[in-house]
Amino acid sequence: MGKVYFLFGVHNHQPVGNFDYIFKEAFDKCYCPFIDTLEKYPLVKCNVHISGSLYDWLLPHHPEFIAKIKMMVAQGRIEIMSGGYYEPILPIIPDKDKLAQIRLMNQFVKKTFKVSPKGIWLAERVWEPYLARIINQASLQYTFLDDTHFRYAGLMQDNFFGYYTSCDEGRKIIVFPISKTLRYKIPFSKVEETIALLKSFSQSEDVLVTLFDDGEKFGLWPGTFDWVYNKGWLDNFFRQLSDNISSISTITASSAKDRFSSGGLIYLPTASYEEMGEWVLTPESFSCYEELKNYIGKSGKSEYKYFLRGGVFRNFYAKYPRLNFMHKKMIFLSNKMNRETSVKVSPRAFKHLWMGQCNCGYWHGVFGGFYLGHIRNAIYENLIKAEKEFDKKNMDNSLIVERDDLDLDGYLDTKIKNKHLIAVISDKGGRLLELSFKDKDFNLLNTITRCEESYHKKIREKVNDKTKLVSTIHSISRAKEEDLGKFLIYDSYEKVALVDHILNRDISLNDFVLGNNFTTLSNQRYNCKIKKNKKSAVVTYSYCCLGLELLKKITFGVSPKFCVDYYFSDNKLLKNSDFGIEFNLSILSPDDVKFKSGKSEIDGRNRGVFKAVESLNIIDSFKGISIQFNFDRGDVFIVPVYSVSSSEEGFEKSYQQTTILFIKKAAGDTFKLSCILGKGGADVKETH
């Protein structure tokens, strides 16, 4: 019998903007003990990818860790992989950024470890066929994709061995298929079972099998630290690999490439791992998919499952409009920067652009992803910094107005920039989609629109997995807290700002929370006219429906302020209704925010109503920002907004933003509202 060669690799990553204590916990519970354990077994070889954002943390905090890896690289025990430096999903960023980020990582690996990388780790294994050309152009030879990708290409074997060749425009690379069987087995099964499985792969000749997966499953995933280290799973695994070296030998990717021949040419379709294709589906689509998957499972025709697949990664941007806006902001900025400047001329701008391409906030699955406000904030913060750096050399005017369909939703948008603000207003409802305070590199509209998720069904059915067994995060179905069902509220319109509503006169705070007793105008097309001079830009929207003619004039100057003037010329509809203007405000730490009007005050996590007031002062001591609204007399609803999403710990409630509803109560056919931003978290005073 031939020997089983085991290509074993780990991918270690923490996203840009993650909390420092999480970096530390991941290092203490996962990255450090893994390498320390590996060091004890010189016969075990490992392939390692570390993201640039993690390198950026490790270098100042644990240079001895990097030094240890460097030593093991020199000994031939570890092979270091390249990748996009800030761990982007390569297909969702422009080609110039793909190559720039990969080359940045290549240079880093060469400088730090004194070797040139030969392989690349693809974030979330999101593959599109042309990536073969990109990888080849980046002077790399191979990558690693799930065996699922190969089955989607029509191959039907139960297990995939060796490697295959793929190409685009004649530029070839090698692709190692990652075993899903091993991915679900390691480290969750007993070591003896895992070794037996590896031995079962043996054939008459030598055979190569690959597992390259998240390093965090070795200590950071729920329950794994005790299992992997305290109970000795990893130590025992490496010991048994060493003891069984006559039948199982670990190998680096570059050695595997030289020892084995290609299994042939393969063209893989657009895909990621199986679970990603499920997460991107809408609940309706997933329900149908799941029913078909179960039907095939019960049919006894297991080979049929190879032709069943879910959605494609890019459709996260069709599923989540606010995620789409953030993504397209990045795309438009990148295209403009790559067109009008260069990395050599604007290195800081490009660094922030690339940091703003870190993948974790651009999708949602078992991890929090897009639902984590601080991760989205890090993306916006870096995109704002990139745009500021770019504008230093390219912004001639103190006030810039641009027109384009910036989020590609079919409606034109108006982008207004001055020294302090970046604002984007859509012709769809005259809504404010972005309000970035450049003085603080903070987008006040870093918001989400709540929608139903497939896993919400489990919450309604009160599924609560109480198993104590260590398991893959893909199988965790437990609630982290009680009564999550009452937070399953879904929005019928995007939760942005300057959202216009027709309200029932007797609408209550609870009605508004539940989406009852009002009609939104935010999904209507408004007609737009723009006037601009050196010191101001006025965007005027008009809208007419049965019983209402509305004029909405939004004015920006050169200060951190904007004004909105509403005029109602045919207001039959408002004789028995009220007019409301909704503003959703991104707050990173609601415990550090106060809403004040006169002598009344509402804490950041509480609902409340201000009656018959003319001002609202918001003090965010965490970000050091003050927001002052002045307006014609009206009522104000304050509503903190929570989502319910999945995470590696289970289902959880997450604070997202606070909704402010201004309700016109003053007599007359006009309503005026102004907003001024300030620094320092102190009260901002302005005459109305």
Disulfide bonds with the S-S distance in Angstrom:
none
